[in-house]
Amino acid sequence: MIINKEPPPLPPNTDADLVSLTAIMLQKDPERRPTVWMLLEKDCIKEHVQAFLEQEQQVQILDVCPKKQEHDSSLQLDKEEKVEN
C-alpha cells in the first residue's frame, strides 16, 4: 500500500511529532525509510522509551519490596521463636 498509494491523512488533532514520524516511516522509497535505530534517535521516541524504562524500573522495585518485606518478617519471626525457646 505504501508504494502504490498515499497513506490516508491523520486526524487534524494528531501530535506534530507523530505526523512527522509517520511521514518518514511511510516513505515510498524503502531506501529512504529509517531503520529502527534511526527511529530510536528521534527525541519523541527517546522520551517515550525513557519514560517506559523508568516505569519498568519502578515496577521491578515494587516487585522486590514485598519479597524483601516477607523476608524481613520471616527473619523477625525466627528471632522471636528463638527468644521464646
C-alpha positions as a printed NumPy array, in Angstrom:
array([[  0.   ,   0.   ,   0.   ],
       [  2.817,   2.445,   0.849],
       [  4.392,   2.121,  -2.57 ],
       [  1.158,   2.312,  -4.575],
       [ -0.954,   4.874,  -2.731],
       [ -0.667,   7.869,  -0.484],
       [ -1.49 ,   6.983,   3.11 ],
       [ -4.733,   8.382,   4.45 ],
       [ -4.302,  11.644,   6.328],
       [ -4.018,  11.548,  10.087],
       [ -6.729,  13.284,  12.118],
       [ -6.247,  17.071,  12.425],
       [ -5.575,  16.906,  16.178],
       [ -2.682,  14.434,  15.777],
       [  0.526,  15.395,  17.582],
       [  3.069,  17.071,  15.28 ],
       [  5.804,  14.589,  16.299],
       [  3.562,  11.679,  15.324],
       [  2.735,  13.289,  11.98 ],
       [  6.442,  13.785,  11.265],
       [  7.354,  10.288,  12.405],
       [  4.602,   8.735,  10.307],
       [  5.707,  10.685,   7.235],
       [  9.305,   9.472,   7.429],
       [  8.257,   5.886,   8.149],
       [  5.902,   5.791,   5.162],
       [  8.401,   6.975,   2.545],
       [  7.596,   5.434,  -0.833],
       [ 11.251,   4.617,  -1.463],
       [ 12.219,   1.859,   1.01 ],
       [ 15.827,   3.09 ,   0.97 ],
       [ 14.691,   6.419,   2.426],
       [ 12.76 ,   4.84 ,   5.314],
       [ 14.535,   4.996,   8.67 ],
       [ 15.866,   1.95 ,  10.432],
       [ 14.679,   1.154,  13.933],
       [ 17.988,   2.543,  15.205],
       [ 17.367,   5.826,  13.399],
       [ 13.888,   6.   ,  14.907],
       [ 15.308,   5.443,  18.376],
       [ 17.417,   8.586,  17.892],
       [ 14.319,  10.757,  17.451],
       [ 13.677,  12.911,  20.52 ],
       [  9.994,  11.999,  20.711],
       [ 10.858,   8.276,  20.696],
       [ 13.7  ,   8.717,  23.188],
       [ 11.314,  10.425,  25.614],
       [  8.808,   7.575,  25.437],
       [ 11.472,   4.895,  25.739],
       [ 12.997,   6.691,  28.739],
       [  9.582,   7.005,  30.418],
       [  8.896,   3.315,  29.752],
       [ 12.24 ,   2.251,  31.213],
       [ 11.728,   4.404,  34.303],
       [  8.275,   2.91 ,  34.814],
       [  9.639,  -0.615,  34.384],
       [ 12.365,   0.106,  36.916],
       [  9.741,   1.294,  39.419],
       [  7.692,  -1.852,  38.821],
       [ 10.762,  -4.013,  39.423],
       [ 11.485,  -2.146,  42.646],
       [  7.898,  -2.633,  43.781],
       [  8.116,  -6.331,  42.897],
       [ 11.224,  -6.699,  45.045],
       [  9.932,  -4.695,  48.021],
       [  7.141,  -7.101,  49.043],
       [  9.572, -10.013,  48.813],
       [ 12.043,  -8.113,  50.975],
       [  9.295,  -7.326,  53.476],
       [  8.256, -11.004,  53.535],
       [ 11.885, -11.984,  54.065],
       [ 12.312,  -9.415,  56.857],
       [  9.079, -10.601,  58.507],
       [ 10.258, -14.192,  58.296],
       [ 13.569, -13.258,  59.927],
       [ 11.735, -11.385,  62.664],
       [  9.54 , -14.435,  63.345],
       [ 12.628, -16.659,  63.512],
       [ 14.22 , -14.29 ,  66.04 ],
       [ 11.057, -14.221,  68.147],
       [ 10.831, -18.015,  68.136],
       [ 14.455, -18.302,  69.248],
       [ 13.875, -15.825,  72.067],
       [ 10.846, -17.792,  73.271],
       [ 12.821, -21.065,  73.294]])
